[in-house]
Amino acid sequence: FVCVDCESWERNHSAITEIGIATLDIDALPPSQQPTYEIIMPLMTYRHIRISENRRLRNGRFVPDAADLFDFGTTEFQALKALPTVLADAFTPPPLSIHTTPEGKKRRRTIAFIGHDAAADIKYLYDCKFDSVVAVRETLQRLDKEAGFNGPVREMDVFDTAEMYKAITGEMNTKGLGKMLIELELKPWNLHNAGNDAAYTLRAFVKM
């Protein structure tokens, strides 16, 4: 599962200022343990990336400025031209992804994109010269070939936490990330930091 959140400059939304990445590899779960929220949460990994060229573009007038308030690690600075490689790495399962089950059978992996209003973040990634749909399709093809699987080309799964929450609660209107997190009792801090938003969105996905 790969959750990506993008923050843009409030005065020009085509200027991406931050990217947050939260990942969860289900294969890291101990096989003997029931996959509860409490067991899964420590297995998540988080990154917060600020765009070097846009580091002076700060929000604060219309959108809270939380660029310096990443709560899940250390903020990185990356050039715009490095983003496609950074994102491709995030959407590539770690080496343990091609291994056998206890019965000795090879397993096929899936790659799922998680987002709160996922379509918007997929578009932001496309604007950063990273087509997540095509990249994941090619990665799955490569993994299937390495594992000896033949069959139709598989695509990236997409889970939108905003739509999931509406389906669970029966609400018709889309709820913002902050309000949804509070109702899920996740106690968010420093939202509008892309790294924090990605972390909390993935946690909300697991909790739901």
N, C-alpha and C positions, 0 to 999 in steps of 0.2 A: 504494500500500500504506500503510495506516494502522495503526500498532500503539499500543494504549493500555494502560497499566497503572494500576491504582488501589491506593492504600494506605489502610487504615482504622485507626482507633484500636483497639489491642489489647483494650481493656476494653468497647468497644461498636462492633461491626463495621458498624453503620449510619452511623457518623460517618466520612465520607470526609475524609481529611487531605491527601492528595496525589494528583495525576494526572500521569502521564507520557505524552507523545505523541512518537512517532517516525514520520516519514513518508519515503516514497521515491516519487518520480514517475519512472516508467520513461521518459517522454518526454524527460527531461533527459539520457538517455544519448546520447553522441555516436554517430551512426549508423554511423560507420566502425569503431568499436571493438567487440571481442568483450566481452560483458557479464560479465567476471570479478568475483569478490568484491572484489578490490583496486580495480577501477575503480568499482564500484557504491558502496562504502562512503563515499567523500567526498561523494556526492550525497545522503546521508541528512540530514534535519534533525531537531532534537530540542527539546523543551520540557519544563520541569518546573514544575508549578503547585502551590502550596500554598494551601489554603483559608483565607482570612483569618479566618473565624469560628472555625476549629478549630486555629489555629496553636499554641495552648497545650496541645493534646492530644498528648502525646508518648508514643511507644512506648519500649521499653527493658527491660521486665520479661520479656515473653514473646516479643517480636519485636524484632530490632535496630532502633535508632533511627538512621536515616541521612538524616533529612529535610534536614540542612544540608550534605550531601555530594554534590551533583549535579556530575558530572564532565564534562558535555557542554554547558556554557553557564551562563547566569545564571538562578537561580530567580525565578519570578514569584509574586506574591500576587494572588489573584482572589477576589471574593465568590462565595458559592454561587449567587446569582441570575445571575451572569455566565457560569456554566459552560455552559449550553445553547448560547449564542452562540459561545463559544470552541471547543466541540466541533464545532458545525456548520461552522465555518470549517476545522477540521482535516480534515473529511470532504468538503470541496469541492475538486475539482481546481483547480490554478492556471489562469490565463487561457490559457496555451499549450496547454491540454488539447483545445481545439477548433481543430485546424489540419489541414492536408492532408498526405498522404504525398508522397514524391517524385513519384509518378505523378499527383498532383493530386486524389486521392480523400480525402474526409473520413473520419475514423476515429471509431469509438465507443470511449468510455472505460469501463473497469470500475473499481469501487472495492472493495478487499478489506480486511477487518478481520483483523489479525494479533494473536494473543494466546497466552500460555502458560496453558492452561485458559481459553480464550477466552470460554466461556459465562459464567464468573464475572465477567469484566470487562464483558461486555455488560450483565449484570444490574446491576453497580455504576453503569454509565452511566445505565441506566434509573432507578435510585434518585436520580441527580442531575438528573432531569427531562429526560434526553436519550435518546430512543428511536432508537438508531443504525440499526436496521432500517428504520424508517419514513423517517427523514431521508435515508438513502442512496437509498432507492427514489424519493423525490421529486426528489433531485438528479439521478439518472440520467434520470428522465423529462424534466426541464428541459434537460439537456445533449443528449439525443436530439432534442428538439424544435428546439433552436437549430441543431443540425447537420443537420436535415432527415431524420432517421431515423424510420420508423414501424415498429411491431411490438409484441410483448407487453411488458408491464412487466418490467423486469429488477430483480434483487435484489442485495444486497450479498453478495459472496463472503466466506467465513470460513475462515481457516487457523489451526489450533491446533498450535503447535510441539510441545506435549507429545505429541499424537497422531502428528504427523509423525515425531518421533524414535522412537516405538515402532514405527512402520511400517518405518522404515529399519533399525533394529537388531534387530527381532524380539523385543524385550523385552515382557513382558506388563504389568509394573507401570509406572505413570506416574512419571517421574523429575522431581524438582524442578528449577527453573530453574538454580540454581547448579551442581548436579552435571552437568546436561546441557551447560552452557556449558563446563565444564572438559573434558568428554569431546570437545567440538567444538574444543578448544584455543583458546578465545576469551578466557581469562584475565580473568574479571570482577572488578571492584572495586566496593565499596560498594553491594551489592545491598540490597533493601528500601528503596531510594530509588526512587520511582516513575519518575522520569526516566531513571535508569540502567537500571532493569529493562526499560523500553520500548525503550531503545536496544539493549541486548544481545539482547532477544527478536527485534527486527527483523534484527539482524546474524545471529543463529542461523538465522532463516528463510531469509535469502539464502544462507548457507553451505550449508544443507541442500538 
